[in-house]
Amino acid sequence: MLRYILQRLLAVIPLIVIVTAMVFILGQYGARDLALSLTLQTNNGDFDPEMYETLREQMGLDQPVLVRYAQFIGGALRGDFGISYVLPGTPKISSLIATTLPISLQLGLAGIAILILVAVPLGTLAAFTRNSAIDQAIVTVSTIFSAIPPFVLAPLALWLIVARFRLLPVMGFGWHGLFSLETLLPAAVLAAAPMAGVLRYTRASVIEVLSQDYIVAARARGVAGLGIVAGYVFKNAMTPVLTWLGISVGRLLSGSIFVEIVFGLPGFGSVAVTAFQGGDIQTVAATTLVSMIIIILVNLVVDLMYGLLDPRVRLAT
């Protein structure tokens, strides 16, 4: 097991290097001159050559881009991503991530919980009522919600549920905690995007399991529908669903950017957007690196869970 984990982690190192290098290097050429922007901002639009050169040297922009990337990777290995010159107070990027990432992780966990608690039971119900009106209604509604982009669904849900019908408390700016009612709506919006995929995977997997001979034999012995689900279907059908749940983490991370902005949450996604808008490529590269690590670790956990759900799956030891 340990050997398998190490092999997986070593295999993704080239991917991490390539992606972060693309973000860092292309960002250096595509983004605006951060030193120039700060110079003009400080001097009310007047250009000061001396200040400009000082800022370039202070930010390391006077060095070749490959040298700056190597310094970025070296600092990242020590947990030091440098300083953000765009965000208020010029904070250390590592401290900024340590402050905002827990908020996004809690929001993501809430979204995953809603996703599992809603999509898996509905997918199972759709499988047991295959080709019925209930099945068609479940699949249709989930597909419609999944087709609406988060940047459209978030303000629409905020207006309808909070402002129009007042079903949830008024959202105040800031993070109110994982178990607060204010977290329910943004987490639900976040879970809507991958909802149809998880539901369809669950439905298809359950239908496949229901066609197996041992399910037919269990029904012949008089096992009720709930007993079949608990004793036979659920465990055998969840392995393919886990794959889609692992893929959904990436969609949750990307969707959290819009959700955090609309609901005024000071999370990891908001930091990434602010840094990108300000041309702070150092912070953008750092958030990209952390996001990749999260996705890689989640998919590794999903792979390890395969062996728990299905004894036939054996990981390399």
N, C-alpha and C positions, 0 to 999 in steps of 0.2 A: 504493500500500500504506500509506504513512504517513498519507495523508488518511483512509483507511478506519479505521485504528487510532484516530486523533484523533476521528473522528465517533462511533465506538463508545464511547470513553471519555467524551465530552461528553454522550452520550445517557443514560448511567447516573447522571449527577450528580443529577438530580431524584429518582431512585429512592433513592439513598443518603441524601439529605436527608430524604425522607419517612419512610423506615424508621427511621433513627436518631432522628428527631424523635418518632415514635410510641413507641419504646422509652424515650427519655429523659423525655418529658413524661408519658406514662401511668405510667411507673415512679415519678415523683416523687409522683403522687397515690395510686398503689396500694401502694407499698412502705411499710414502717414508718418512723417518724421516726428516722433514724440518729443525730441529735444526742441525742435522748432516750434511745435505747438505750445510747449510749456514756456518757452522764451517769449513768444508773442502774448500769451495769457498773462504772464507776470508783468510785462511792460506795456500793458494796455494796447497791444497791437503793434508796438514798435519793435524792430529787430535790433538786438544787441549781440554783435558777433562774439564778444568775449564771454557773455553768459551762455551763448549757444555752444561754444566749444567746451566750456566747463561742464555743461550738462551732458554733452556727448561723451566726454571722458568719464564723468561720474557714472553714467549708465553703461559704459563699455561699448558704446556705439562706434567708437573710433577704431575698434578692432575688427578683423575679418569675421564674417558671419559663422564660419565653421569653428573658429576659436570661441566665439560666444556660446555656440551650441554645446561645445565640449565642456565649457565652464558651467553651463546650465545642468548638464547631465551629472557632472561631478558634484555640484551642489545638491542636486536632487537625491543622490545616493546618501548624502549626509543629512537629508531632511531640510535643506536650506534652498529655497527657490528664489531668493533675492528679495528685492523691494518693489512694491507697486508704486509707480510715480503718478498714476492716474486716480486711484481711489483716495478718498479723503484721509489725510494724516500720513500719507505715504507709509502704510503698514508693511510689515514683513508678510510676504505671500504665504509662508507656512503657517503663521499665526492666523491669517485671514481664513485659510482653508480649515484650520482646526476649529475655528469659531462657527463657520457657516456650514461645513459638511455635515455635522450631526443633525442640523435642521433638515437638510435635504434627505439624509438617510432615514430619519424618522418619518418624513412625509412619504418616501418611497416604500418603507415597510408597511405603512398604513394603506398605501395604494395596492401593494401586493396582497395584503390581508383581505381587502375588499374584493380584489380580483379573484382570489381563490374561493372565498366564501360565497360569491355570487356566480361566477362563471362555471365552476365545477359542478355544483348542484343543478344549475339550469341545464348544463350540457348533459348531465346524467338523466334528468327528466326528459329532455328532448329525445334522447336515445330510447328510453323506455316507451315514449309516445310517438315513435318514428312515423313520419308522413301524416300525422294528425294536425289539426288546427293549432294545438298547443305547440307542437314542434315547429311549425312554420312561423308562428308568432314570435317564439323565442329567438329563432335564428334571424328573422327579419329585423326585430327591434335592436338586437345586439349589433347587427351589421350597420344599421343606420347610425347608432351612437359611435361606433368605431370609425365611421367614415367622416365624422365631423372633426376637423383639426382642433387640437387643444387651445390654440389662440382664438378660436371661434366659440368653442364649447364653454370655456372658462368664464368669459364675460356674460354669455347667455345664461349659464347656470346661476351666476351671481345675481343677475337681474331678476330672473324668474323665482328662484328659491328663497333668496334673501330679501330683495327689495320689493318684489311684487306680492308674493304670497306669505312672506315672513315665516317660513317653515324652520329656519335656522337663525341663530343670532347674527346681528350685523357684524360683518367682518371688519375688525380694526387692524390697522397696519401693525405688523410684527408677528412673532411666533407665540402662540398661546399654549403650546404643549401638545404632546402626542395624543393625549386622551381628552382633549377639549372638544366641544361641539364645533368650534371654528375650524378644526382640522378635517372634519368629516367631508365637507364639500370639496375642498381642493384635492383631497385624497381620492374621492370618487371620480372627479374629473380626470385625474391622472390615470386611474384604472380603466377608464372608458376606452382609450385607444387600443390596448391589446385585448380587450374583452372578447371580441368576436373570434379572434384567433384561438384563445384558450378554450372558449366554448365549443368551437367546431372541432378542435382536437379531442376534447373530452367526449363529445358526441360520437365522433367516428371511432374512437378507441373503445368506448363502451359497447357500441354496436358490434364491433369485431369480437369483443370478448363474449357478448351474449350469444354469438353464433357457435361458440366452441362446444364440443361434445360434453365436457364436464358440467357446463351450465344447463344443458338439456337434461342431463342425468340428475342434477340437483333439483330441477323443477319437477322431474318425474317422481322424486322422493318426497315431494310436497313442501320443499323449502319455499317460503314466501318471498315476495319481491324485495322487501327490506333486508331479509336475511341473505339473499343472493348478492345484493349490493355490498353489504358489510363483509360477508365472508369470502366472496369470490371476485366480484367485478371490480371493486374499487382498487384493490392492491394491484391487480393485473393490468388495469387500464391506465394507471397513473404514470407509467414509465414514459410513454410518448408525450404526455401532457407536460412532464417535467422539462422536456426539451424546449417546448414553446415558452414555458415560464422563464427559462434561462435567457431565451432570446428577448423576452419582454422587458428584461431589465434595461437594455439599451433604449427601448422606447420610453420607459419610465424616466430615465435620465434626461433624454432630449425633451420630453414633454414637460418635465418639471421646470424647465427654463421659463416657458410661457405661463405656467400655473403660478410660479413664484412671483412673477412680475405683476400679473393681474390681481392676485390676492395680497400683494404687498408683503411677501415673506422674505426675510433677509437670509436667503439660503445660498447654496453653492452655485445654482444656476444664475441667480441675479449677479453674483460676482463675475461670472464668466461673461455675461452679456455686457456689463459695465466696462470690463477690461477690453473686450473686443471693440466696443464703440469708441473707446478712448485710444485705441492703437497700442494697448499694453500687451504686446505679444508674449512677454515673459510670463505674465499671469495666465494668459490664454493657454500657453503650452503647459503650464503647471496643472491647470484644471483638466486639460485633455489627458495628461499622464495619469492623474488620480482617477478620472472616469474610466480609463482603460483598465487600470488595476482592479477597480471594483467589478467591472464586467467579467474580467478574467477569473477573479476569485469566486464570483457567483456561479459561473459556468463550471468551475472545478467542483464546487459543492454539489451542483446538480449531477455531475458525473459520478461522484462518490455515493450519492443517494440511489443511483440505479441499482447498485449491489444490495442495498437494503430492501428495496421494493421487489426486486426480481433476483432470486438466488441464482438463476441461470447466468446472470451477468457476472463475470469475474474480471476484476481489474488486475493489471500486471503487478506483480510483487517483486 
